[in-house]
Amino acid sequence: MKAHNEELSIDALPQSLEESFIAHVKSFYVDESSASLATQQQEGATAVVDLAAEFEKFGTDSQIEHCARVIGRLSDIQVRDFALGSHNRNSFQTYWSMWHYLLQIAPTGFVAPVACLFATLAYERGDTTLAFKALDRASQDQPNYSLSILLRRVFGSGWPAGAFAAMRVELHPKVTAGIFG
């Protein structure tokens, strides 16, 4: 793990430009009007947890298919909000590494959700500068992405990271119930 003051690149990696990978990510895009929306949301939430378990063992050598599934399913706000509350103190480093990697490989059009997730971990870790850099990537990808706009306000207000984390933890069971009933 890099120290907070070392420069951590969140720039795109070549993987994010590979046509076959982009097509794979797009195949997991969640359409709000889909008849199978609930199933796609459940599958997306499960994919986040499953990828984290895989990432704990294999890191960036995790299956690219699973990475594509998570990035694509994060196009759904419920899946993204589930992901927001999926980590805890014990799994923080795993999720940090996972969101960092996914941010670097996310194709254009799919960067904003991952960038926001990574930004929240950077903020909770006390690296506000990196959190804002991640939000900048989100804004470049989707200028009107609502979570990016909200997080920019929250982080800029100086709201304590611990209070933000507590709110995230408190909301997670409600989001989980909304997805899994």
C-alpha positions as CSV (number, residue, x, y, z in Angstrom):
1,M,0.0,0.0,0.0
2,K,1.3,3.4,-0.9
3,A,1.5,6.0,1.8
4,H,-1.1,8.8,1.6
5,N,1.4,11.3,0.4
6,E,2.7,9.2,-2.5
7,E,1.3,9.8,-5.9
8,L,-1.2,7.0,-6.8
9,S,-2.2,6.9,-10.4
10,I,-5.9,6.6,-11.2
11,D,-5.3,7.1,-14.9
12,A,-6.8,4.6,-17.4
13,L,-4.9,1.5,-18.3
14,P,-4.8,0.1,-21.9
15,Q,-7.3,-2.5,-20.9
16,S,-10.0,0.2,-20.8
17,L,-9.6,0.8,-24.5
18,E,-9.7,-2.8,-25.7
19,E,-12.8,-3.3,-27.9
20,S,-13.5,-6.8,-26.7
21,F,-13.4,-5.7,-23.1
22,I,-15.6,-2.7,-23.8
23,A,-18.1,-5.0,-25.5
24,H,-18.0,-7.3,-22.5
25,V,-18.6,-4.5,-20.0
26,K,-21.5,-3.2,-22.1
27,S,-23.1,-6.6,-22.2
28,F,-23.6,-6.2,-18.4
29,Y,-25.2,-2.7,-18.6
30,V,-28.4,-2.5,-16.6
31,D,-31.3,-1.0,-18.5
32,E,-33.8,0.5,-16.0
33,S,-36.7,-0.5,-18.2
34,S,-35.6,-4.2,-18.4
35,A,-38.1,-6.8,-17.4
36,S,-35.2,-8.5,-15.6
37,L,-34.1,-5.4,-13.7
38,A,-34.5,-7.0,-10.2
39,T,-32.5,-10.1,-11.3
40,Q,-29.7,-7.9,-12.8
41,Q,-29.5,-5.8,-9.6
42,Q,-29.3,-9.0,-7.5
43,E,-26.7,-10.4,-9.8
44,G,-24.8,-7.1,-9.7
45,A,-24.7,-6.9,-5.9
46,T,-23.6,-10.5,-5.6
47,A,-20.9,-9.9,-8.3
48,V,-19.4,-7.1,-6.2
49,V,-19.1,-9.3,-3.1
50,D,-17.8,-12.2,-5.2
51,L,-15.2,-10.1,-6.9
52,A,-14.0,-8.7,-3.6
53,A,-13.5,-12.3,-2.3
54,E,-11.6,-13.1,-5.6
55,F,-9.6,-9.9,-5.4
56,E,-8.5,-10.7,-1.9
57,K,-6.8,-13.8,-3.2
58,F,-5.7,-12.8,-6.7
59,G,-5.7,-9.0,-6.8
60,T,-5.4,-7.7,-10.4
61,D,-5.1,-11.3,-11.6
62,S,-8.8,-11.7,-10.8
63,Q,-10.8,-13.0,-13.8
64,I,-11.4,-10.1,-16.3
65,E,-14.9,-11.6,-16.9
66,H,-15.8,-10.8,-13.3
67,C,-14.3,-7.4,-13.4
68,A,-16.4,-6.6,-16.6
69,R,-19.5,-7.9,-14.9
70,V,-19.1,-5.6,-11.9
71,I,-18.2,-2.5,-13.9
72,G,-21.2,-3.1,-16.2
73,R,-23.6,-3.8,-13.4
74,L,-22.5,-0.6,-11.5
75,S,-24.4,1.3,-14.3
76,D,-27.4,0.6,-12.0
77,I,-27.7,3.1,-9.1
78,Q,-29.0,0.4,-6.7
79,V,-26.0,-1.9,-7.4
80,R,-23.6,1.1,-7.1
81,D,-25.2,2.1,-3.7
82,F,-24.9,-1.5,-2.6
83,A,-21.3,-1.4,-3.5
84,L,-20.8,1.8,-1.6
85,G,-21.6,0.0,1.7
86,S,-20.0,-3.4,1.0
87,H,-16.7,-2.9,2.7
88,N,-15.9,-2.8,6.4
89,R,-12.6,-2.2,8.4
90,N,-11.5,-5.8,7.7
91,S,-12.1,-5.7,4.0
92,F,-11.2,-2.0,3.4
93,Q,-7.8,-2.7,1.8
94,T,-9.3,-5.3,-0.5
95,Y,-12.0,-3.0,-1.7
96,W,-9.4,-0.1,-2.0
97,S,-7.3,-2.2,-4.3
98,M,-10.3,-3.5,-6.2
99,W,-12.0,-0.1,-6.9
100,H,-8.6,1.3,-7.8
101,Y,-8.0,-1.4,-10.4
102,L,-11.5,-1.2,-11.7
103,L,-11.3,2.6,-12.0
104,Q,-8.2,2.1,-14.2
105,I,-9.8,-0.4,-16.5
106,A,-13.3,1.0,-16.7
107,P,-14.2,2.0,-20.3
108,T,-15.5,5.4,-21.1
109,G,-19.1,5.7,-20.1
110,F,-18.6,3.3,-17.1
111,V,-15.9,5.3,-15.2
112,A,-18.2,7.5,-13.0
113,P,-19.7,4.9,-10.7
114,V,-16.3,3.3,-10.0
115,A,-14.6,6.6,-9.6
116,C,-17.2,7.6,-7.0
117,L,-16.7,4.4,-5.1
118,F,-13.0,4.8,-5.1
119,A,-13.4,8.5,-4.0
120,T,-15.4,7.5,-0.9
121,L,-12.6,5.1,0.2
122,A,-10.0,7.8,-0.4
123,Y,-12.1,10.2,1.7
124,E,-12.6,7.7,4.5
125,R,-8.8,7.0,4.4
126,G,-8.1,10.7,4.9
127,D,-6.8,11.4,1.3
128,T,-9.1,14.2,0.3
129,T,-6.8,15.2,-2.6
130,L,-7.1,11.8,-4.1
131,A,-10.8,11.7,-3.5
132,F,-11.3,14.9,-5.5
133,K,-9.0,13.5,-8.3
134,A,-11.3,10.5,-8.5
135,L,-14.3,12.8,-8.6
136,D,-12.6,14.7,-11.4
137,R,-12.4,11.4,-13.4
138,A,-16.1,10.8,-12.7
139,S,-17.0,14.2,-14.0
140,Q,-14.9,13.8,-17.1
141,D,-16.8,10.6,-17.8
142,Q,-20.2,11.8,-16.9
143,P,-20.4,15.6,-16.1
144,N,-23.8,15.4,-14.5
145,Y,-23.4,12.2,-12.6
146,S,-25.4,12.9,-9.4
147,L,-23.3,11.0,-6.9
148,S,-20.2,12.8,-8.1
149,I,-21.9,16.1,-7.6
150,L,-23.1,15.1,-4.1
151,L,-19.8,13.7,-3.0
152,R,-18.0,16.9,-4.2
153,R,-20.3,18.9,-1.9
154,V,-19.9,16.5,1.0
155,F,-16.1,16.3,0.8
156,G,-15.9,20.0,0.3
157,S,-18.0,20.8,3.4
158,G,-15.4,19.1,5.6
159,W,-17.9,16.6,6.9
160,P,-15.8,14.2,9.0
161,A,-14.9,11.0,7.3
162,G,-16.0,8.9,10.3
163,A,-19.5,10.5,10.1
164,F,-19.6,9.8,6.3
165,A,-18.6,6.1,6.9
166,A,-21.2,5.7,9.7
167,M,-23.9,7.0,7.3
168,R,-22.8,4.7,4.6
169,V,-22.9,1.7,7.0
170,E,-26.3,2.7,8.3
171,L,-27.8,2.9,4.8
172,H,-26.3,-0.4,3.5
173,P,-29.0,-2.7,5.1
174,K,-31.7,-0.6,3.5
175,V,-30.1,-0.8,0.0
176,T,-29.6,-4.5,0.5
177,A,-33.2,-5.1,1.4
178,G,-34.3,-3.0,-1.6
179,I,-32.3,-5.3,-3.9
180,F,-32.9,-8.7,-2.3
181,G,-36.3,-8.0,-0.7
